Amino acid sequence: MQIAVVLVSIGLAVFFAIAAILNIFYLKPSREDATHLGISSRLTRFIGLCQIAAVFGLLAGLFWRPLAIAAATGVLLLLVGAVIAHRRVGDPIARMMRAVVVFVLTAFVLAGHIWLLT
């Protein structure tokens, strides 16, 4: 279980690092998503900063579980917001699948850290 939690945490950290770069620098894929979802460039950059915090929290949390639990909880809230944004503009399930898959992986990491903490 611990190996799976570590590997998924690292994978999520890489995913969020890439997403953060796209959002902070407001690169083309990020601009297109923001326009589609109706969110501002400022909010997009803020989300990128939250994603950077998630990267550090998920990686540092491998050494201090309470931080991993806090980071994963924050990521879950961010992903709930992503799904809400997609639903608000009427996106089909397929369009929000990335957020749903990352949500499930993050929930696994959160549950794993809680389980390993006890």
LUMVEXDREN-541721 format. One record per residue: residue number from 1; residue in one letter; x, y, z of N, C-alpha, C, O in turn. Coordinates in pm, whole numbers, m for minus. Example, Ala and Ser with C-alpha at 12.3 -4.5 7.8 and 13.67 -1.06 7.14 Angstrom:
// LUMVEXDREN-541721
{seq 1&type A&nX 1319&nY m569&nZ 780&caX 1230&caY m450&caZ 780&cX 1320&cY m330&cZ 780&oX 1424&oY m332&oZ 846}
{seq 2&type S&nX 1285&nY m225&nZ 708&caX 1367&caY m106&caZ 714&cX 1290&cY 3&cZ 787&oX 1341&oY 114&oZ 804}
END
This chain:
// LUMVEXDREN-541721
{seq 1&type M&nX 83&nY m120&nZ 0&caX 0&caY 0&caZ 0&cX 87&cY 125&cZ 0&oX 59&oY 221&oZ m72}
{seq 2&type Q&nX 192&nY 124&nZ 82&caX 276&caY 242&caZ 92&cX 344&cY 273&cZ m42&oX 354&oY 390&oZ m80}
{seq 3&type I&nX 389&nY 172&nZ m113&caX 453&caY 194&caZ m242&cX 355&cY 255&cZ m340&oX 391&oY 347&oZ m415}
{seq 4&type A&nX 233&nY 207&nZ m341&caX 131&caY 262&caZ m432&cX 102&cY 408&cZ m398&oX 90&oY 491&oZ m489}
{seq 5&type V&nX 92&nY 440&nZ m270&caX 65&caY 579&caZ m229&cX 180&cY 669&cZ m272&oX 157&oY 779&oZ m321}
{seq 6&type V&nX 303&nY 623&nZ m255&caX 419&caY 702&caZ m295&cX 420&cY 724&cZ m446&oX 440&oY 836&oZ m492}
{seq 7&type L&nX 399&nY 618&nZ m523&caX 402&caY 630&caZ m669&cX 291&cY 720&cZ m721&oX 314&oY 803&oZ m810}
{seq 8&type V&nX 171&nY 705&nZ m668&caX 60&caY 790&caZ m714&cX 84&cY 934&cZ m671&oX 53&oY 1026&oZ m746}
{seq 9&type S&nX 138&nY 955&nZ m552&caX 169&caY 1091&caZ m506&cX 270&cY 1158&cZ m599&oX 253&oY 1275&oZ m634}
{seq 10&type I&nX 372&nY 1086&nZ m638&caX 473&caY 1141&caZ m729&cX 411&cY 1170&cZ m865&oX 437&oY 1275&oZ m924}
{seq 11&type G&nX 330&nY 1079&nZ m914&caX 261&caY 1102&caZ m1042&cX 172&cY 1224&cZ m1037&oX 171&oY 1304&oZ m1131}
{seq 12&type L&nX 97&nY 1240&nZ m929&caX 12&caY 1359&caZ m915&cX 96&cY 1486&cZ m906&oX 58&oY 1589&oZ m961}
{seq 13&type A&nX 209&nY 1478&nZ m837&caX 296&caY 1595&caZ m826&cX 347&cY 1638&cZ m963&oX 351&oY 1757&oZ m993}
{seq 14&type V&nX 384&nY 1542&nZ m1045&caX 430&caY 1574&caZ m1182&cX 315&cY 1635&cZ m1262&oX 333&oY 1736&oZ m1330}
{seq 15&type F&nX 197&nY 1574&nZ m1253&caX 80&caY 1627&caZ m1324&cX 51&cY 1771&cZ m1283&oX 31&oY 1857&oZ m1368}
{seq 16&type F&nX 50&nY 1796&nZ m1152&caX 19&caY 1931&caZ m1105&cX 130&cY 2030&cZ m1134&oX 103&oY 2149&oZ m1150}
{seq 17&type A&nX 255&nY 1985&nZ m1140&caX 364&caY 2076&caZ m1177&cX 346&cY 2124&cZ m1320&oX 363&oY 2243&oZ m1349}
{seq 18&type I&nX 312&nY 2033&nZ m1409&caX 289&caY 2071&caZ m1550&cX 168&cY 2163&cZ m1560&oX 173&oY 2265&oZ m1629}
{seq 19&type A&nX 59&nY 2127&nZ m1492&caX m61&caY 2210&caZ m1495&cX m34&cY 2348&cZ m1437&oX m85&oY 2448&oZ m1488}
{seq 20&type A&nX 47&nY 2355&nZ m1331&caX 79&caY 2483&caZ m1269&cX 156&cY 2573&cZ m1365&oX 129&oY 2693&oZ m1374}
{seq 21&type I&nX 251&nY 2517&nZ m1436&caX 328&caY 2596&caZ m1533&cX 235&cY 2651&cZ m1640&oX 243&oY 2769&oZ m1675}
{seq 22&type L&nX 147&nY 2568&nZ m1691&caX 51&caY 2613&caZ m1792&cX m36&cY 2726&cZ m1738&oX m61&oY 2825&oZ m1807}
{seq 23&type N&nX m82&nY 2712&nZ m1614&caX m173&caY 2811&caZ m1557&cX m103&cY 2939&cZ m1515&oX m153&oY 3048&oZ m1541}
{seq 24&type I&nX 11&nY 2928&nZ m1450&caX 80&caY 3048&caZ m1402&cX 125&cY 3136&cZ m1518&oX 113&oY 3258&oZ m1512}
{seq 25&type F&nX 177&nY 3073&nZ m1622&caX 223&caY 3150&caZ m1738&cX 112&cY 3172&cZ m1840&oX 134&oY 3232&oZ m1945}
{seq 26&type Y&nX m7&nY 3123&nZ m1809&caX m127&caY 3142&caZ m1891&cX m99&cY 3107&cZ m2036&oX m128&oY 3184&oZ m2128}
{seq 27&type L&nX m42&nY 2988&nZ m2054&caX m9&caY 2939&caZ m2188&cX m136&cY 2899&cZ m2263&oX m244&oY 2891&oZ m2205}
{seq 28&type K&nX m121&nY 2874&nZ m2392&caX m236&caY 2853&caZ m2480&cX m339&cY 2752&cZ m2429&oX m458&oY 2784&oZ m2427}
{seq 29&type P&nX m298&nY 2631&nZ m2387&caX m400&caY 2536&caZ m2338&cX m477&cY 2592&cZ m2217&oX m597&oY 2570&oZ m2203}
{seq 30&type S&nX m406&nY 2663&nZ m2132&caX m469&caY 2722&caZ m2015&cX m565&cY 2834&cZ m2055&oX m674&oY 2844&oZ m2000}
{seq 31&type R&nX m523&nY 2917&nZ m2149&caX m611&caY 3025&caZ m2199&cX m737&cY 2968&cZ m2260&oX m847&oY 3018&oZ m2237}
{seq 32&type E&nX m721&nY 2863&nZ m2339&caX m838&caY 2801&caZ m2404&cX m935&cY 2744&cZ m2301&oX m1056&oY 2763&oZ m2312}
{seq 33&type D&nX m881&nY 2674&nZ m2201&caX m967&caY 2619&caZ m2095&cX m1037&cY 2731&cZ m2017&oX m1156&oY 2723&oZ m1989}
{seq 34&type A&nX m961&nY 2835&nZ m1983&caX m1018&caY 2946&caZ m1906&cX m1128&cY 3015&cZ m1984&oX m1233&oY 3049&oZ m1928}
{seq 35&type T&nX m1106&nY 3037&nZ m2112&caX m1208&caY 3100&caZ m2195&cX m1333&cY 3012&cZ m2201&oX m1445&oY 3060&oZ m2187}
{seq 36&type H&nX m1312&nY 2883&nZ m2222&caX m1424&caY 2790&caZ m2230&cX m1504&cY 2788&cZ m2099&oX m1627&oY 2786&oZ m2101}
{seq 37&type L&nX m1433&nY 2788&nZ m1986&caX m1499&caY 2778&caZ m1856&cX m1546&cY 2913&cZ m1803&oX m1618&oY 2920&oZ m1704}
{seq 38&type G&nX m1505&nY 3020&nZ m1870&caX m1548&caY 3153&caZ m1827&cX m1479&cY 3202&cZ m1701&oX m1539&oY 3272&oZ m1621}
{seq 39&type I&nX m1352&nY 3164&nZ m1684&caX m1278&caY 3213&caZ m1567&cX m1169&cY 3308&cZ m1612&oX m1118&oY 3299&oZ m1724}
{seq 40&type S&nX m1134&nY 3399&nZ m1525&caX m1038&caY 3505&caZ m1559&cX m895&cY 3453&cZ m1559&oX m865&oY 3347&oZ m1504}
{seq 41&type S&nX m807&nY 3531&nZ m1622&caX m665&caY 3495&caZ m1621&cX m610&cY 3502&cZ m1479&oX m522&oY 3425&oZ m1441}
{seq 42&type R&nX m663&nY 3594&nZ m1402&caX m617&caY 3609&caZ m1263&cX m652&cY 3484&cZ m1181&oX m569&oY 3433&oZ m1105}
{seq 43&type L&nX m774&nY 3435&nZ m1196&caX m815&caY 3314&caZ m1125&cX m735&cY 3194&cZ m1175&oX m697&oY 3107&oZ m1096}
{seq 44&type T&nX m709&nY 3189&nZ m1304&caX m630&caY 3080&caZ m1360&cX m490&cY 3078&cZ m1299&oX m438&oY 2972&oZ m1265}
{seq 45&type R&nX m430&nY 3195&nZ m1285&caX m296&caY 3202&caZ m1225&cX m300&cY 3164&cZ m1076&oX m209&oY 3100&oZ m1026}
{seq 46&type F&nX m407&nY 3204&nZ m1008&caX m423&caY 3165&caZ m867&cX m434&cY 3013&cZ m855&oX m374&oY 2953&oZ m765}
{seq 47&type I&nX m509&nY 2952&nZ m944&caX m520&caY 2806&caZ m946&cX m383&cY 2744&cZ m967&oX m349&oY 2643&oZ m905}
{seq 48&type G&nX m302&nY 2804&nZ m1056&caX m166&caY 2756&caZ m1078&cX m82&cY 2762&cZ m951&oX m4&oY 2670&oZ m924}
{seq 49&type L&nX m98&nY 2869&nZ m873&caX m25&caY 2879&caZ m746&cX m72&cY 2771&cZ m648&oX 8&oY 2714&oZ m574}
{seq 50&type C&nX m202&nY 2745&nZ m647&caX m255&caY 2637&caZ m563&cX m197&cY 2502&cZ m606&oX m169&oY 2416&oZ m523}
{seq 51&type Q&nX m180&nY 2486&nZ m736&caX m123&caY 2361&caZ m787&cX 23&cY 2346&cZ m747&oX 69&oY 2235&oZ m717}
{seq 52&type I&nX 98&nY 2457&nZ m746&caX 237&caY 2452&caZ m698&cX 240&cY 2411&cZ m551&oX 322&oY 2330&oZ m511}
{seq 53&type A&nX 150&nY 2469&nZ m471&caX 141&caY 2431&caZ m330&cX 110&cY 2282&cZ m317&oX 162&oY 2214&oZ m229}
{seq 54&type A&nX 24&nY 2232&nZ m405&caX m10&caY 2089&caZ m404&cX 113&cY 2003&cZ m433&oX 134&oY 1900&oZ m370}
{seq 55&type V&nX 193&nY 2046&nZ m529&caX 316&caY 1972&caZ m563&cX 405&cY 1960&cZ m440&oX 449&oY 1851&oZ m404}
{seq 56&type F&nX 432&nY 2074&nZ m376&caX 518&caY 2071&caZ m258&cX 455&cY 1991&cZ m144&oX 524&oY 1916&oZ m74}
{seq 57&type G&nX 325&nY 2007&nZ m126&caX 257&caY 1934&caZ m19&cX 256&cY 1784&cZ m41&oX 278&oY 1707&oZ 52}
{seq 58&type L&nX 231&nY 1743&nZ m165&caX 229&caY 1599&caZ m194&cX 368&cY 1537&cZ m179&oX 381&oY 1425&oZ m128}
{seq 59&type L&nX 471&nY 1608&nZ m223&caX 606&caY 1553&caZ m214&cX 660&cY 1558&cZ m71&oX 714&oY 1459&oZ m22}
{seq 60&type A&nX 646&nY 1672&nZ m4&caX 692&caY 1682&caZ 135&cX 609&cY 1592&cZ 225&oX 657&oY 1543&oZ 327}
{seq 61&type G&nX 484&nY 1570&nZ 186&caX 397&caY 1484&caZ 264&cX 441&cY 1339&cZ 265&oX 396&oY 1261&oZ 349}
{seq 62&type L&nX 528&nY 1302&nZ 174&caX 583&caY 1166&caZ 177&cX 670&cY 1146&cZ 300&oX 695&oY 1033&oZ 342}
{seq 63&type F&nX 716&nY 1257&nZ 359&caX 801&caY 1250&caZ 478&cX 728&cY 1292&cZ 605&oX 771&oY 1259&oZ 715}
{seq 64&type W&nX 617&nY 1364&nZ 589&caX 536&caY 1406&caZ 703&cX 389&cY 1393&cZ 664&oX 334&oY 1482&oZ 599}
{seq 65&type R&nX 328&nY 1285&nZ 702&caX 193&caY 1250&caZ 656&cX 86&cY 1357&cZ 680&oX 0&oY 1376&oZ 594}
{seq 66&type P&nX 87&nY 1428&nZ 793&caX m16&caY 1531&caZ 810&cX m15&cY 1635&cZ 697&oX m121&oY 1686&oZ 659}
{seq 67&type L&nX 101&nY 1667&nZ 644&caX 109&caY 1761&caZ 532&cX 48&cY 1699&cZ 406&oX m20&oY 1768&oZ 330}
{seq 68&type A&nX 72&nY 1572&nZ 384&caX 13&caY 1503&caZ 268&cX m139&cY 1502&cZ 279&oX m209&oY 1519&oZ 180}
{seq 69&type I&nX m189&nY 1481&nZ 399&caX m334&caY 1479&caZ 420&cX m392&cY 1617&cZ 391&oX m496&oY 1628&oZ 326}
{seq 70&type A&nX m326&nY 1721&nZ 439&caX m373&caY 1857&caZ 413&cX m366&cY 1890&cZ 264&oX m460&oY 1948&oZ 209}
{seq 71&type A&nX m256&nY 1854&nZ 200&caX m240&caY 1883&caZ 57&cX m343&cY 1808&cZ m26&oX m405&oY 1867&oZ m116}
{seq 72&type A&nX m363&nY 1682&nZ 3&caX m461&caY 1603&caZ m73&cX m602&cY 1657&cZ m53&oX m683&oY 1658&oZ m146}
{seq 73&type T&nX m632&nY 1701&nZ 68&caX m764&caY 1760&caZ 94&cX m783&cY 1887&cZ 12&oX m889&oY 1909&oZ m47}
{seq 74&type G&nX m679&nY 1971&nZ 8&caX m686&caY 2092&caZ m74&cX m703&cY 2062&cZ m221&oX m779&oY 2129&oZ m291}
{seq 75&type V&nX m632&nY 1962&nZ m268&caX m643&caY 1922&caZ m409&cX m785&cY 1873&cZ m440&oX m841&oY 1904&oZ m545}
{seq 76&type L&nX m842&nY 1796&nZ m349&caX m979&caY 1748&caZ m370&cX m1076&cY 1865&cZ m382&oX m1166&oY 1863&oZ m466}
{seq 77&type L&nX m1059&nY 1966&nZ m299&caX m1145&caY 2085&caZ m308&cX m1126&cY 2156&cZ m441&oX m1223&oY 2200&oZ m503}
{seq 78&type L&nX m1002&nY 2166&nZ m485&caX m972&caY 2228&caZ m615&cX m1040&cY 2150&cZ m728&oX m1095&oY 2210&oZ m821}
{seq 79&type L&nX m1037&nY 2019&nZ m719&caX m1097&caY 1936&caZ m824&cX m1249&cY 1940&cZ m820&oX m1314&oY 1930&oZ m925}
{seq 80&type V&nX m1307&nY 1953&nZ m702&caX m1452&caY 1972&caZ m694&cX m1489&cY 2101&cZ m766&oX m1588&oY 2107&oZ m840}
{seq 81&type G&nX m1408&nY 2205&nZ m745&caX m1431&caY 2331&caZ m817&cX m1420&cY 2314&cZ m967&oX m1496&oY 2375&oZ m1042}
{seq 82&type A&nX m1326&nY 2232&nZ m1011&caX m1309&caY 2208&caZ m1155&cX m1433&cY 2139&cZ m1213&oX m1481&oY 2176&oZ m1320}
{seq 83&type V&nX m1483&nY 2039&nZ m1143&caX m1602&caY 1969&caZ m1191&cX m1722&cY 2063&cZ m1194&oX m1801&oY 2061&oZ m1288}
{seq 84&type I&nX m1736&nY 2146&nZ m1090&caX m1846&caY 2243&caZ m1087&cX m1835&cY 2339&cZ m1205&oX m1936&oY 2371&oZ m1269}
{seq 85&type A&nX m1713&nY 2386&nZ m1234&caX m1694&caY 2478&caZ m1347&cX m1734&cY 2412&cZ m1478&oX m1798&oY 2475&oZ m1563}
{seq 86&type H&nX m1698&nY 2287&nZ m1495&caX m1736&caY 2214&caZ m1617&cX m1888&cY 2195&cZ m1625&oX m1947&oY 2212&oZ m1732}
{seq 87&type R&nX m1949&nY 2161&nZ m1514&caX m2095&caY 2142&caZ m1514&cX m2167&cY 2273&cZ m1542&oX m2269&oY 2276&oZ m1611}
{seq 88&type R&nX m2112&nY 2383&nZ m1489&caX m2175&caY 2514&caZ m1507&cX m2187&cY 2553&cZ m1653&oX m2284&oY 2617&oZ m1694}
{seq 89&type V&nX m2087&nY 2514&nZ m1733&caX m2092&caY 2548&caZ m1876&cX m2154&cY 2436&cZ m1959&oX m2157&oY 2443&oZ m2082}
{seq 90&type G&nX m2203&nY 2333&nZ m1892&caX m2274&caY 2227&caZ m1961&cX m2187&cY 2125&cZ m2031&oX m2230&oY 2060&oZ m2126}
{seq 91&type D&nX m2063&nY 2111&nZ m1986&caX m1974&caY 2012&caZ m2047&cX m2024&cY 1870&cZ m2023&oX m2080&oY 1840&oZ m1918}
{seq 92&type P&nX m2004&nY 1783&nZ m2121&caX m2038&caY 1642&caZ m2100&cX m1935&cY 1577&cZ m2006&oX m1828&oY 1632&oZ m1982}
{seq 93&type I&nX m1971&nY 1463&nZ m1955&caX m1883&caY 1390&caZ m1862&cX m1745&cY 1367&cZ m1923&oX m1644&oY 1378&oZ m1854}
{seq 94&type A&nX m1739&nY 1337&nZ m2051&caX m1611&caY 1309&caZ m2117&cX m1516&cY 1428&cZ m2106&oX m1395&oY 1409&oZ m2093}
{seq 95&type R&nX m1568&nY 1549&nZ m2110&caX m1483&caY 1668&caZ m2106&cX m1424&cY 1691&cZ m1967&oX m1318&oY 1752&oZ m1953}
{seq 96&type M&nX m1493&nY 1642&nZ m1864&caX m1444&caY 1662&caZ m1728&cX m1376&cY 1536&cZ m1672&oX m1344&oY 1531&oZ m1553}
{seq 97&type M&nX m1355&nY 1437&nZ m1756&caX m1300&caY 1310&caZ m1710&cX m1161&cY 1325&cZ m1648&oX m1128&oY 1255&oZ m1553}
{seq 98&type R&nX m1079&nY 1415&nZ m1702&caX m945&caY 1435&caZ m1644&cX m957&cY 1475&cZ m1497&oX m886&oY 1421&oZ m1413}
{seq 99&type A&nX m1047&nY 1569&nZ m1467&caX m1065&caY 1613&caZ m1329&cX m1118&cY 1499&cZ m1242&oX m1078&oY 1486&oZ m1126}
{seq 100&type V&nX m1206&nY 1419&nZ m1296&caX m1264&caY 1308&caZ m1220&cX m1158&cY 1202&cZ m1190&oX m1151&oY 1152&oZ m1078}
{seq 101&type V&nX m1076&nY 1169&nZ m1288&caX m970&caY 1069&caZ m1267&cX m868&cY 1119&cZ m1165&oX m827&oY 1044&oZ m1076}
{seq 102&type V&nX m828&nY 1244&nZ m1177&caX m732&caY 1300&caZ m1082&cX m795&cY 1306&cZ m942&oX m726&oY 1285&oZ m843}
{seq 103&type F&nX m925&nY 1334&nZ m935&caX m996&caY 1333&caZ m806&cX m986&cY 1195&cZ m742&oX m954&oY 1183&oZ m623}
{seq 104&type V&nX m1013&nY 1091&nZ m819&caX m1009&caY 954&caZ m766&cX m868&cY 918&cZ m720&oX m851&oY 859&oZ m614}
{seq 105&type L&nX m767&nY 954&nZ m799&caX m629&caY 926&caZ m759&cX m591&cY 1002&cZ m632&oX m523&oY 948&oZ m545}
{seq 106&type T&nX m635&nY 1126&nZ m622&caX m605&caY 1206&caZ m503&cX m678&cY 1150&cZ m381&oX m623&oY 1148&oZ m272}
{seq 107&type A&nX m801&nY 1105&nZ m401&caX m876&caY 1043&caZ m290&cX m803&cY 917&cZ m243&oX m800&oY 888&oZ m123}
{seq 108&type F&nX m746&nY 842&nZ m337&caX m667&caY 723&caZ m300&cX m547&cY 764&cZ m215&oX m517&oY 700&oZ m114}
{seq 109&type V&nX m477&nY 870&nZ m258&caX m360&caY 917&caZ m182&cX m402&cY 962&cZ m42&oX m336&oY 928&oZ 57}
{seq 110&type L&nX m510&nY 1037&nZ m34&caX m559&caY 1083&caZ 96&cX m594&cY 964&cZ 186&oX m550&oY 958&oZ 301}
{seq 111&type A&nX m671&nY 870&nZ 134&caX m709&caY 753&caZ 213&cX m586&cY 671&cZ 252&oX m578&oY 621&oZ 364}
{seq 112&type G&nX m491&nY 659&nZ 161&caX m370&caY 584&caZ 191&cX m288&cY 647&cZ 302&oX m239&oY 577&oZ 390}
{seq 113&type H&nX m274&nY 778&nZ 298&caX m198&caY 846&caZ 403&cX m269&cY 837&cZ 537&oX m205&oY 820&oZ 641}
{seq 114&type I&nX m400&nY 849&nZ 536&caX m475&caY 836&caZ 661&cX m459&cY 694&cZ 715&oX m438&oY 674&oZ 835}
{seq 115&type W&nX m470&nY 595&nZ 626&caX m456&caY 456&caZ 668&cX m315&cY 427&cZ 721&oX m300&oY 358&oZ 822}
{seq 116&type L&nX m214&nY 481&nZ 654&caX m76&caY 457&caZ 697&cX m42&cY 534&cZ 824&oX 50&oY 497&oZ 897}
{seq 117&type L&nX m115&nY 641&nZ 851&caX m92&caY 721&caZ 972&cX m136&cY 645&cZ 1096&oX m80&oY 664&oZ 1205}
{seq 118&type T&nX m237&nY 561&nZ 1080&caX m291&caY 490&caZ 1197&cX m214&cY 364&cZ 1228&oX m247&oY 293&oZ 1324}
END
